[in-house]
Amino acid sequence: MNHELNNEVQINEDSCCSSSSERKSHHSDETKKNLITRLNRVEGQIRGIKGLIEKDTYCDDVITQISAAQAALNGVAKMLLETHMKECVAERIQEGDLEVLDEVLITIQKLMKK
């Protein structure tokens, strides 16, 4: 990799959701805290579901809990998508990177399959 390319990658890594091969997001501390709190709840729900299975809980009750965990995880995905659109995607479009639109459409299609 030549020196010019190295500098370009370094610059991209500093931006939100850069288009380089080592993409990273830069969420506020409040956003990270909210996402982690939500994921901790989902993690607890999953452990609870495992416990229900171990206790031979009635299937319908387990399925209800699985549905609740899926909804909670979808909430995390929606929150991330909103942040991604408002920050990362907007920034990349302003930089002239319209390929990000195809990326977002693919991501939305993946979310809608569920």
N, C-alpha and C positions, 0 to 999 in steps of 0.2 A: 504494500500500500504506500503510495507516495505521500509526501508531506502535505500537499494541498488537500488530499482526500482525508487525511487524519484530522486536519483542522475543521473540515466540513462536518465530520462525524461528531467532533467535540461540540461544535455549535449546536447541532441538532439535539444532542443529549440534554442540553440545558433548557430546551423548550418543552412545553407540555405535550405529551404523547408524540414525541418526535417521530419522523418517518424513517429513522435509521434502523439498522438491524437490532439495536439494543434499545428499543423503545421503552420509555418509562413515563408514568403519570406523575404529576406533581399536585397532589390534593392538599387543601388546607388541613391544618391540624384538626379543626372541627369536623370536617368531612371524614377524615380518617377515623376519628373517634366514633362518629356515628356509624360508619360502615362496620367497624370492628365490634361495636356493641351489638349491632344487628346480627352479625355472623356468630358472635358468642351465643346469642339466643338460639339461633338455628342449630348450632353445635349441641346445645343443651337439649333441644327438641329431638335431635337424632339419637342422642344417648337415651332419652326417655323412650323413644320408639323401640330401641334395642331392648330396653328393660321390659317393655310391654310384651315383646316377642318371647323373651326369656320366661315371663310369668304366664305364658299361654293366654294372654288377654284375647277377648273376642275379636275376630278379624275386622268387623265393621268399625270398632273403636280404634284399632290400629290404623286402618285406612284413613279415618278422619284425622288422626294425628299426622300421618304422612302428608295429607293434603294441606294441613296447616303449615308444616315445615316447607313444603314446596312454595306456598304463597309467600312465606317469609323470605325465602331465597329469591323469589321473583321480585320482591320489594327491593332487595339489595341490588339486583340487576337493573331495575328501573332507575334507582338512584344513581348508579354508576353511569348508565346511559345518558341521563339528564346532564350530569356533570361533564361527561365526555363531549356531548353535543355543544354545550355552552362554552366550554373552555378549549378542549383539545381540537375539536373539529373546526370551530370558529377561527382559532388561531392558524390552523393549517390552511384554511381557505383564504384568509387574509394574506398568507405567505404565497398564495398562488397554487397551492397543492390541491387540485380538484380530485385527485385519485382517492382522497379521503372519503369522498361521497360514496364511491363503490364499496369501500371498506365498511362504512356505516350501514349501507343497505344490506350487505351480507350479514352483519351482526344482528340487525333487526330481524332478518329472515330466520336466523338461528333462534332468536328469542321467541318468535311466533310459532315455531314448531312445537313448543312445549305446551 
